[in-house]
């Protein structure tokens, strides 16, 4: 299963990015299994984005089943802060809808320490750079320079 999810099956230039869901880097199992990035995106419906191979679909189903069986729930209360290594912890959130009595406020921060953070595997750099690299930060206007010694 791990080999199927760590291998790109269709290398080559295309209008989409083919990247594995996991990789082994510097002794770490790095995982990026965002369901929104698996398979053809609805915005690319008119492009020829390849379907997942049958073996990849089986591997994803097994990954989902294993994650469900092994899940750990982290109950949170008002004021809690939860930090997760997005590369090292396969995680999910349950759907939630505010009602008249219960509301929640969730802020997602993408924090990265270039000195202490895990190295981005070469096979995952293209999607990472597209979302969080220098060019993406320029476009979003959200780049913040931070130096640990400052």
Secondary structure, DSSP 8 states (H G I E B T S, - for coil): -HHHHT--SS-S--SS----SEEEETTEEEE---GGGSS--GGGTTS------HHHHHHHHHHHHHHHHT-------TT------TTT-----------SS------------TTTS----GGGHHHHHHHHSHHHHHHHT------TT-
